[in-house]
Amino acid sequence: MRIDKYVWCVRLAKTRSLATKLVAGNKVKLNGLECKPAKEVSIGDLISVQKNNATFSFRIVTLIEKRLSAKLIGDYIVDETSAEEIEKYKTYQAAQ
């Protein structure tokens, strides 16, 4: 499965075109490396998404073919974001 489609399916991006722009703009990395939107993902890969000043990390548990409801996301990705990054994001949000 393509990384841009996976990012959209697990709701890390609002639209498929936004997911493609995020990957192309190096805001999304696969296993710590920059990649193109057509890069294939597999189980166990680490997706890092840069949002404002923090980097959120997610481990792929299962591949999917269609977009999920928000309740089911936990079955397909595991949030591995460090507490430090979450704190950076909260600080940024409070400053807004």
C-alpha positions as CSV (number, residue, x, y, z in Angstrom):
1,M,0.0,0.0,0.0
2,R,1.2,3.5,-0.8
3,I,2.2,5.7,2.1
4,D,0.0,8.6,1.1
5,K,-3.1,6.3,0.9
6,Y,-2.2,4.7,4.3
7,V,-1.8,8.1,6.0
8,W,-5.2,9.1,4.7
9,C,-6.9,5.7,5.6
10,V,-5.7,5.9,9.3
11,R,-6.8,9.6,9.5
12,L,-3.4,11.2,9.9
13,A,-4.6,13.5,7.1
14,K,-8.0,14.9,6.3
15,T,-8.0,14.3,2.6
16,R,-6.0,12.0,0.2
17,S,-4.6,15.0,-1.6
18,L,-3.5,16.6,1.7
19,A,-1.8,13.3,2.6
20,T,0.1,13.3,-0.8
21,K,1.2,17.0,-0.2
22,L,2.4,16.1,3.3
23,V,4.5,13.2,2.1
24,A,5.8,15.2,-0.9
25,G,6.7,18.1,1.4
26,N,8.7,15.9,3.7
27,K,6.3,16.3,6.6
28,V,5.8,12.5,6.7
29,K,8.7,10.2,6.9
30,L,8.9,6.4,6.7
31,N,11.4,4.7,9.1
32,G,13.1,8.1,9.6
33,L,13.7,8.6,5.9
34,E,12.2,11.0,3.4
35,C,10.0,9.3,0.8
36,K,7.8,9.9,-2.1
37,P,4.0,9.5,-2.0
38,A,4.1,6.2,-3.9
39,K,6.5,4.5,-1.4
40,E,5.1,1.2,-0.3
41,V,4.6,0.6,3.5
42,S,4.6,-2.7,5.3
43,I,3.7,-4.0,8.7
44,G,6.2,-2.9,11.4
45,D,7.2,0.3,9.6
46,L,7.4,3.6,11.6
47,I,5.6,6.6,10.2
48,S,6.6,10.0,11.6
49,V,4.3,13.0,11.0
50,Q,5.6,16.5,11.6
51,K,2.8,18.8,13.0
52,N,3.7,22.3,13.8
53,N,6.8,22.0,16.0
54,A,6.3,18.4,17.2
55,T,6.9,15.0,15.5
56,F,4.3,12.3,16.1
57,S,5.4,8.6,15.5
58,F,3.1,5.7,14.7
59,R,3.9,2.0,14.1
60,I,2.0,0.1,11.5
61,V,0.2,-2.9,12.9
62,T,-2.0,-3.9,10.0
63,L,-2.4,-2.8,6.4
64,I,-5.9,-1.7,5.2
65,E,-7.6,-0.9,1.9
66,K,-10.2,1.7,2.9
67,R,-10.6,4.7,5.2
68,L,-11.6,3.8,8.8
69,S,-13.8,5.3,11.4
70,A,-11.9,7.1,14.1
71,K,-12.8,4.4,16.7
72,L,-11.0,1.6,14.8
73,I,-7.7,3.4,14.2
74,G,-6.1,1.8,17.3
75,D,-6.3,-1.6,15.7
76,Y,-4.2,-0.5,12.7
77,I,-1.5,1.8,14.2
78,V,0.2,2.2,17.5
79,D,1.1,5.7,18.8
80,E,4.8,5.7,19.8
81,T,5.1,9.5,20.2
82,S,7.4,10.4,23.1
83,A,6.0,12.4,26.0
84,E,8.5,15.2,25.2
85,E,7.0,15.6,21.7
86,I,3.5,15.7,23.0
87,E,4.5,18.3,25.6
88,K,6.0,20.4,22.8
89,Y,2.8,20.2,20.8
90,K,0.7,21.2,23.9
91,T,2.9,24.2,24.5
92,Y,2.5,25.3,20.9
93,Q,-1.3,24.9,21.2
94,A,-1.4,26.9,24.4
95,A,0.5,29.7,22.8
96,Q,-2.0,30.0,19.9
